Amino acid sequence: MDCTIYNSKIVLQDEDGQVIAGIEFPRVKSNVCKINKVYSAKEKNGKDYIDTLMRKAVRHFRSQKIEVLLDNNYAKRWFESHPEMQDVLAAQALNGDSSNKQKTKKNTTTKTKKKTKYVTKNKKQRDNSNDDNYSNRGTGMKSFEENAGKTANLGLKLICRVLQILSAVALVAVCIMFSYVAVGKVTYFGDPLDPNNKSAIAFLGACGLFLIFCLIEFNWILSRPRFANNGRVVRLDVGRGVFVFVLFIIMAFASSFIVDKSVLLDQSANMDVKSIKDGIVLFIKCYGVNSDNITKISVIGLIMCIIRRFIGR
């Protein structure tokens, strides 16, 4: 689950990106905000989710030196049950009950004072209403900016996922081109099951190691490491796969110097050899038959990995 902190809210998202709990705290002043909404989309573990968000919000308020007002009953009860967290509350929130009692006593003294308080209260309400309208307009602009930023972030994530899959497809394409040639050369040195046929054993061993390496790199390309970001753990695409495509390009370039394609494609070629070296040479020749196409695909895969590393989503 990912926890994201915005300017005026904090939300908890599940693995599918759906919001399952959140706290909204629009700014009243530059260093004062008001918690006015606490919610959870799931009944099961809902209190645990909100408790986690409240604690993260308090750490955020402390780090940003923000004072907090409470306009939500759940938030009030939570701070009452967690006195160690009340250092972020504004003096108005801490003294709210006592000030209300004092106002009640003053209102019961005389009718004249009641009328005066009534008029003063209405005036304050009108002023607060104007402030709320201004705050709502500011919150609307912030919400628009947050939504725009979220949309752009989702777009970059989608691009990274597509390029990640295409990078893996490029790796598979190289393996298929190599395997297509290598399968036809399994009996090139005779019976591959003959324990004395060192050339065939060396060739099959080299092919097996190459395909195992490709399988490991395939899983490596499709994986994303975990990073800690503002108190939450996220997975980011760091462009894995650069090494394997660079290696493919170097192998294709090196094999082009020793490949004799006309001999390699001649099925009637007879090589009376029994050394391990000849098996390795045949492996390189099988790779070099499609060296031009392998180089092109590897360059494309390398470019996609670099773009993924640059985007980093």
N, C-alpha and C positions, 0 to 999 in steps of 0.2 A: 504494500500500500504506500502511496506517495502523499506526503503532506506539503502543500504549497501555501506560501505566505504572500499576500498581495498588500497593497497600500491600505485597503479598508476591509480586508477579510482574510480568513485562513480556512482552507478546505482540505478534506481528506478524501482521496480518490482510491478506488480499487484498481486491480490490475487491468481492467478494461477502460479505465479513464473516467468512470462514472463517479459523481460526487456522492458520498455516503454520509458525510457529516460536515458541519461548517459553523463558523462564528463570524458575524459581521460587526465591524466596529468603525463606522464612518468618523472622519475627523471633524471635531468641533472647532479646534484651533490647530495651530501648527504642531503643538506638543501635547494636545489633549484629544482623546477619542472617546466614543461612547459605545459600549457594547449594547446593542439593541436587538440582536437576534441570535439565538442558539438553536440549532436544529440537527436532526439525525434522520436519514432516510431509511434506516434499518432499526427495527425494534430490538433484535438480538445484538447484544454487545453495544447498543447505542450509547449507554452511559459511559462505557469504557472509552469509546471513540471520542466523546465530548471531553472527558477528563484529560485525555492525551492532548487534544487540541487546546484546551484551556491552559495547560502547563506550557505548551509551546508558545502560545500567545503571550503568556506572562514573561517568558524569556525574551521574546521579541520586544515587548514593551520596555523591559529593563535595558536591553542593548541599545534601543533607540531613545531612551529617556523620555518615554511617553507616559503621561498621567491618564488614568482611566476613570470614566464615569459609567455608572451602571443604570441601564434602562430596560433590564430584563430580569424577571423573577428567578429564573434558573441560575443566571450568573450571580445574582445577589446571594442565593443560598450556597452556591459553590464557594464564594469568597468567605462567607461566614463559617463554613466548615473547614477552610484552609487559611487560617490567620497568618501563616508564614508567607502567603502570597499577597497580602494586603498592602505591601509597600509600594505597589504600582498604582493604587487607588488614589484619586485626587481627594483633597481635603473635603470637598463638597460631598463626595460619596461616603466618606467615613463619618461625617457629621450630619448626614441627611436626616436621620431619625430625630436627633436632638433639636435640630433647627425647626423641624415640623411641629414638635411639641411646643416650642417657644412661640411659634406663630399662632397656634391654637389658643394658648393662654392669652395672648395679646388681643385676639379677635373677640374674646368673651368679656372684655373689660367694659366697653361702652358701645352704643349703637353708632356713634360718630366714628369711632376707630374701625368698626366693622365696615362702614361704607368706604372709609379711606383705604382700608386694606383691599376691599373688593375692587375699587377703581385701580389701585396700584397693581393688583394681581392681573386684571384684564389688560392693563397696559403692558405688563411683562409678557403676558401670553401672546399679545400681538407682536411684540418685539421678537419673542422666541420663534413665533410662526414665520416671521420674515427671515430669521437666521436659519430656520430649518429648510425654508424654500431655497435659500442660497446654498445651504449645505447639500440639498438634494441635487441641485444643478451641478455642483462640483462633483458629487458622487456619480452622477450620470456620465459626466465627461470621463471620470476615472474608469467607470465600468466599460465605456466604449473603448478606451485605450487598452484595458485589460483584455477585452474580447478580441480586439484586433491583434494584440500580441499573442494571445492564445491560438488564434487561427493561423498566424504566421508560423508559430512553433509547431503546430500540427502538420502544416504543409512541409516544413523542413524534415520532420520526422518521417513523413511518408516518402519523401525523396530518398532519405537515407535507407529506409527499408527496401525500396525498389532497387537501388544501386547495390545494396548488400546481397540481395537475391541474384541480381545479374552478375555480380562478381563470382558467386558460387557457381552459376551456370557456365561462366567462362572457364573456370577450373575443370568442371565436368567435361566441357567440350575438348579441352586439351587431352584429358585422360582417354576419351573415346577415340580421338584421332590416333593416339599412340597405341591403344589396345587393338584397334582395327588392323594395324600393320603387324603388331607383335603376335597376335593369335595365329596369323598365317605362317609364322616362322618358328612355331613350337617344335616342329620336327625337322628343322633346318640342319641340325647336327646328328640326326638319326633318332633313335629311341630315347625320348626324354626321361624314361623311367629306368634306364640303364645306370646303375650306380657308378660305373666307370666312365660314363660320358660327362666329363668335367665341364665341357663347353656348354652343353645343354643345361646342366645344373646351375652354372654361373649365370646363364641367360635368364632362366626362370626365376632364380633368386633375385637378380637385379630388377626384373619386371615386378615381382611381388613387393619388394621394398619400395619401389616407386609408387605403386598403387596404394600401399598402406600410407605412405607419406601424403599422397593426395587426399586420402580419406581424412587424415588428421587435419590437414589444412582446410578441407571443406567445412568441418565442424568449427574450426578456429575462425573462419571468415563469418560464419553465421552467428557467432557468439558476441556478446556485449559485456564488458566489465562493469562492475558496480562502483559508484562514486557517491560520496556523502556531499549533499548540497543543502545548506541552510537547515540542518537537522533532519533531513530525509535522505533516503537512499534511492538513487536513480541509476538506470542502465543507459550508457551512452555508447554510440558507435564511434570507435576510434580509428576506423579504416583498416581493420585487420586484413591481411592478405598481400601486403606490399612485398614481403619477403619471397613468397612462393612465385609471384609473377616475375619478379626480378630474376629469380633462379631459373625459371623457364626460359627467359630471354637469353640468359648467359649460356644455358645448355643448347639452345637452338643455334646460337652463334658459334659455339665450339663444335657442335656436330657437323656444321656445314663444311668444315675443313677436311673431315675424314669420310664423308658420305659419298659413295658412288652409287647413285640411284639406279643406274641402268643395270648394275650387277645385282643390287639388292632386290630389284623387282623381277629379276630373271629366276623363275622357279626351278630352272634346270641347273642352276649354279651348284657345283659340288665342291665343298670345302672339306678336305681331309685333315681336320685339326682336332686336337683333344685338350687344348690348354684352356684355363680359366679366362685368360686374356681375350681369347677369341669370342667367348660368350659375352663378355662386357662390351667388346667392340660391336657385336651384333645388336646389343641393346641400344647403344648410342646411334647406330645406323637406323634402327627402327624409329627412334625418336626424331632423327634428322630428315626422314623422308618427307614429313610435313613441317619442316622447320619454318618455312615461310608463313604458313597459316598459323602455326603455333606462336610465332613472333607477333603477328598482327593481333591475335586474340589476347595475348599476354599484355601487350601495350595498352589495349582497351581496358583490360582488367586492372592494370596498374593505375590508369587515369581515374577509374571509378573509385578505387581505394583512396587515392589522394583527395578526391572530392569529398568522400565520406569523412575522412579525417578532418578536412577543413570545416565542414558543416558541424560535425560533432554532436549529433542528436540521437 
